[in-house]
């Protein structure tokens, strides 16, 4: 079974985070939500409070098959522990995914240099060296980027396909009536 770590910080985009957790779990992926705050309770951008499974410092994010960063806030880019973990994953050629504003974390670390990517409109300037695409989700190497909240399900299904397989993602898609 594939394992994912999805990070949460105050101001995160609910749809992007929770759609990913839901879809990946439907597809049999073991997802651990990890708080980047000083509490397991994290407040999303639209005042929805979510109880994370664990604190980020207590999770072995390097052992996971994928690390996922939802968008909604630029605060992810201010978390040095997260950036250190993302950089280590990129160096080890391990999966990382970011949607909406979160690809700025990857861009700031140079991970998007020469890669196809997408992000929320207006954040392209933070995706240093990327070949930007205005599409729902992009896979380039071991990096997955997503456009924004309206495409959260496509982003999550793209992740599911990469960490499991196309048949599993198609089955989950059909169960969600997205066909």
Residue pairs with C-beta under 8 A, 6 or more apart in sequence:
1 28
1 29
1 30
2 28
2 29
2 30
2 65
2 66
2 163
2 164
3 29
3 30
3 31
3 32
3 63
3 64
3 65
3 66
4 24
4 29
4 30
4 31
4 32
4 64
4 65
4 66
4 67
4 68
4 159
4 163
5 31
5 32
5 33
5 34
5 59
5 61
5 64
5 66
5 67
5 68
6 17
6 20
6 21
6 31
6 32
6 33
6 34
6 67
6 68
6 69
6 70
7 33
7 34
7 35
7 36
7 56
7 67
7 68
7 69
7 70
7 76
7 82
8 17
8 33
8 34
8 35
8 36
8 37
8 42
8 44
8 50
8 52
8 70
9 35
9 36
9 37
9 42
9 73
9 75
9 76
9 79
10 37
10 42
10 43
10 44
10 73
10 75
11 43
11 44
11 45
11 72
11 73
11 75
12 42
12 44
12 45
12 70
12 71
12 72
12 73
12 76
13 44
13 45
13 70
13 71
13 72
13 73
13 99
13 100
13 149
13 152
14 44
14 45
14 46
14 48
14 50
14 72
15 149
15 152
16 70
16 71
16 72
16 99
16 100
16 146
16 148
16 149
16 152
16 155
17 33
17 44
17 50
17 70
17 72
18 50
19 152
19 153
19 155
19 156
20 31
20 68
20 70
20 152
20 155
20 156
20 159
21 31
21 33
22 156
23 153
23 156
23 157
23 159
23 160
23 172
23 176
24 31
24 156
24 159
24 160
24 163
25 31
26 172
26 175
26 176
27 160
27 164
27 168
27 169
27 171
27 172
28 164
28 168
29 65
29 160
29 163
29 164
32 53
32 54
32 59
32 64
33 50
33 52
33 53
33 54
34 52
34 53
34 54
34 55
34 56
34 58
34 59
34 61
35 41
35 42
35 52
35 54
35 55
35 56
36 42
36 56
36 76
36 79
36 81
36 82
40 51
40 52
40 53
40 54
40 55
41 49
41 50
41 51
41 52
42 49
42 50
42 51
42 52
43 49
43 50
44 50
44 72
45 72
45 73
56 81
56 82
57 81
61 67
61 85
61 89
62 85
62 88
62 89
62 92
62 94
65 94
65 95
65 163
66 94
66 95
66 96
66 97
66 144
66 159
66 162
66 163
67 85
67 86
67 89
67 94
67 95
67 96
67 97
68 96
68 97
68 98
68 159
69 76
69 82
69 86
69 96
69 97
69 98
69 99
69 102
69 105
70 99
70 100
70 102
71 98
71 99
71 100
71 101
71 102
71 120
71 146
71 148
71 149
72 100
72 101
72 149
73 101
74 101
74 104
76 82
76 101
76 102
76 104
76 105
77 83
77 104
77 105
77 108
77 126
82 105
83 105
83 108
83 109
86 96
86 105
86 106
86 109
86 111
87 109
87 111
89 95
89 96
90 96
90 106
90 109
90 111
90 142
90 143
93 141
93 142
94 142
95 142
95 143
95 144
95 162
95 163
96 106
96 111
96 142
96 143
96 144
97 143
97 144
97 145
97 146
97 155
97 159
98 105
98 106
98 119
98 144
98 145
98 146
99 119
99 137
99 145
99 146
99 147
99 148
99 151
99 152
99 155
100 119
100 120
100 123
100 146
100 147
100 148
100 149
101 119
101 120
101 123
102 119
103 112
103 117
103 118
103 119
103 123
103 126
103 127
103 130
103 145
104 119
104 123
104 126
104 127
106 112
106 117
106 127
106 143
106 145
107 117
107 126
107 127
107 128
107 129
107 130
108 126
108 128
110 128
110 129
111 143
112 127
112 128
112 129
112 130
112 143
112 145
113 128
113 129
113 130
114 129
114 130
114 131
115 129
115 130
115 131
115 140
115 141
115 143
116 130
116 131
116 132
116 133
116 138
116 140
117 127
117 130
117 131
117 132
117 133
117 138
117 140
117 143
117 145
118 132
118 133
118 134
118 135
118 136
118 137
118 138
118 145
118 146
118 147
119 126
119 127
119 132
119 145
119 147
119 148
120 147
120 148
121 134
121 148
124 130
124 132
134 147
135 147
136 146
136 147
136 151
136 154
136 155
136 158
137 144
137 145
137 146
137 147
137 151
137 154
137 155
137 158
138 144
138 145
138 146
139 158
139 162
144 155
144 158
144 159
144 162
146 152
146 154
146 155
146 158
147 155
153 176
153 178
157 169
157 172
157 173
157 178
158 169
160 168
160 169
160 172
161 168
161 169
173 179
